[in-house]
Amino acid sequence: MDAMNLSNAKTSLNRLVEGWRGAPGKPVFIGPYGVPEAVITPLVVWQRLLALAAVAWDIETAALRAARLDCTPGPQPLSLRELSTDAGCAKPPVPVLESRGVPRGGADLAVWPQARDDARQLMLAATPETAMAVLRVLAEVLQGRAARVESRCGQGTVYSVADVDGLHAAVVTTRTTPRPPGRRGGGSRETVELVAIDKIVW
């Protein structure tokens, strides 16, 4: 990997980023006198590293999360506003319909009991930024806009990852109960079940 001293990095940063726009290049070490203390990397490289960390996390924790799907009672209807309160947020980070408790165009939300406990733990053991990232990515899942990766938990589960601050990421595990066949309209919406809330730290 290339290394640069601080003064060269300052003068070359513009050119470096311009070059990455055409084709993502290698990360570059920087530091005083060429001694590496930090790294500058193309965004696509960072995103790949985050995805690989999430895959490792999924493999390691799949059995624990899958076991939740055998618990009784099962998932209970909950509004995103109520979940925000559980997580220690004054309000959801996205607009929520009063009538349904989810963002406009979103699926209904049901939360497994242990996932609700996960939300409450965010208030005690995570930063407010982490809670907001969880709620934001869950809102995107409800609206069908979040990137979802098939989980090793099985049973139709997927996970979605949100980088919080470059030091850790928020992860939500969900599964979708499809709309009943032959039904249309508001009375037969899909339901997203929130199975788990986790974070990956590096």
C-alpha positions in Angstrom: 0.0 0.0 0.0 1.2 3.5 -0.8 2.3 5.8 2.1 2.4 9.6 2.2 3.7 12.1 4.7 1.2 14.7 5.9 2.3 17.6 3.7 2.1 15.5 0.6 -1.3 14.1 1.6 -2.6 17.7 2.0 -1.4 18.8 -1.5 -2.4 15.5 -3.2 -5.8 14.9 -1.6 -7.8 16.6 -4.3 -6.0 14.6 -7.1 -6.3 11.4 -5.1 -10.1 11.7 -4.7 -10.5 12.7 -8.3 -8.6 9.6 -9.4 -10.9 7.4 -7.3 -13.9 8.8 -9.0 -12.9 7.1 -12.3 -11.8 3.8 -10.8 -11.5 3.0 -7.0 -7.8 2.8 -6.2 -5.9 1.5 -3.3 -6.1 2.9 0.2 -3.2 5.2 1.1 -1.4 5.3 4.5 -0.6 8.8 5.8 1.5 10.0 8.7 4.4 12.3 9.7 7.6 11.6 7.9 5.9 8.8 6.0 5.3 6.7 9.2 1.7 5.4 8.8 -0.8 6.6 11.5 -4.0 6.8 9.4 -5.5 5.6 6.2 -7.4 7.3 3.4 -9.6 4.9 1.4 -12.1 5.1 -1.4 -15.7 4.9 -0.1 -16.4 1.7 -2.0 -13.5 0.0 -0.2 -14.8 1.1 3.2 -18.3 -0.2 2.2 -16.9 -3.6 1.3 -15.0 -3.8 4.6 -18.2 -3.0 6.4 -20.1 -5.6 4.5 -17.5 -8.2 5.3 -17.7 -7.3 9.0 -21.4 -7.8 8.8 -21.1 -11.2 7.2 -18.8 -12.3 10.0 -21.2 -10.9 12.6 -24.1 -12.8 10.9 -22.3 -16.1 11.0 -21.3 -15.7 14.6 -24.7 -14.6 16.0 -27.2 -16.4 13.6 -28.1 -19.2 16.0 -28.8 -16.8 18.9 -31.1 -14.7 16.7 -32.8 -17.7 15.1 -33.7 -19.0 18.6 -35.8 -15.9 19.2 -38.2 -17.1 16.5 -39.2 -20.0 18.7 -40.1 -17.8 21.7 -43.7 -17.1 22.9 -45.3 -14.8 22.7 -44.4 -14.0 19.2 -44.1 -10.5 17.6 -46.5 -7.8 18.8 -47.8 -4.8 16.8 -45.8 -1.6 17.8 -45.5 1.9 16.4 -42.1 3.3 15.4 -42.9 6.1 17.9 -43.2 3.6 20.8 -40.0 1.9 19.7 -38.2 5.3 19.6 -39.3 5.9 23.2 -37.9 2.5 24.2 -34.6 3.4 22.6 -34.4 6.7 24.4 -35.2 9.0 21.5 -37.7 11.9 22.0 -39.2 11.2 18.6 -38.5 9.0 15.5 -35.9 10.4 13.1 -38.5 10.2 10.2 -42.1 11.4 9.9 -44.6 8.8 11.2 -48.3 8.5 10.3 -50.4 9.0 13.5 -53.0 6.5 12.3 -50.6 3.6 11.7 -47.4 4.5 13.6 -45.1 3.9 10.6 -43.7 6.1 7.8 -46.0 6.8 4.8 -46.0 3.9 2.4 -44.4 1.6 5.0 -45.4 -1.9 6.1 -46.9 -2.5 9.5 -44.4 -3.1 12.3 -44.4 -6.0 14.7 -41.6 -6.5 17.3 -40.4 -9.7 18.9 -40.1 -9.3 22.7 -36.3 -9.7 22.8 -36.0 -7.2 20.0 -37.9 -4.7 22.2 -35.5 -5.4 25.0 -32.6 -4.7 22.5 -34.2 -1.3 21.8 -34.3 -0.5 25.6 -30.7 -1.6 25.9 -29.7 1.1 23.3 -30.7 3.7 25.8 -28.3 2.2 28.4 -25.4 0.9 26.4 -25.2 2.8 23.2 -24.9 6.4 21.9 -27.9 8.4 20.9 -26.5 8.3 17.3 -26.7 4.5 17.4 -30.3 4.6 18.4 -31.1 7.1 15.7 -29.3 5.0 13.1 -31.3 1.9 14.1 -34.6 3.7 13.8 -33.6 5.3 10.5 -32.6 2.0 8.9 -35.7 0.3 10.3 -37.9 3.0 8.7 -36.2 2.3 5.4 -36.9 -1.4 5.8 -40.6 -0.6 6.4 -40.6 1.5 3.3 -38.8 -1.2 1.2 -35.8 1.2 0.6 -33.1 -0.4 2.8 -30.4 -2.8 1.5 -31.2 -6.2 2.9 -28.9 -9.2 3.1 -30.2 -12.7 3.6 -29.3 -13.9 7.1 -28.0 -17.2 8.2 -30.8 -17.2 10.8 -33.0 -18.6 8.1 -36.8 -18.6 8.3 -37.0 -15.6 5.9 -34.8 -13.3 8.0 -32.6 -10.5 6.5 -30.4 -7.9 8.1 -29.7 -4.3 7.2 -26.6 -2.4 8.3 -26.1 1.4 9.0 -22.6 2.8 9.6 -23.0 5.0 12.7 -19.7 6.9 13.0 -16.9 4.9 11.3 -16.2 3.1 14.6 -19.3 0.9 14.8 -22.5 0.0 12.8 -26.1 -0.6 13.8 -27.7 -3.7 12.5 -31.4 -4.7 12.4 -32.6 -8.2 11.7 -36.1 -8.4 10.2 -38.4 -10.7 8.3 -41.5 -9.8 6.2 -44.9 -11.5 6.5 -46.3 -11.2 3.0 -49.7 -9.7 2.2 -52.4 -12.4 2.1 -53.0 -13.6 -1.5 -56.0 -12.1 -3.3 -56.3 -9.2 -0.9 -55.8 -5.5 -1.7 -55.9 -2.3 0.2 -55.1 -1.1 3.7 -56.5 -4.0 5.6 -54.0 -6.5 4.3 -50.6 -4.8 4.3 -47.3 -6.6 4.7 -45.9 -6.7 8.2 -42.2 -6.3 9.0 -41.2 -8.3 12.1 -38.2 -6.8 14.0 -36.3 -9.8 15.3 -33.1 -8.2 16.7 -31.1 -5.0 17.1 -27.3 -5.3 17.3 -24.2 -3.3 16.7 -20.8 -4.2 15.3 -17.8 -2.6 16.8 -14.3 -2.5 15.5 
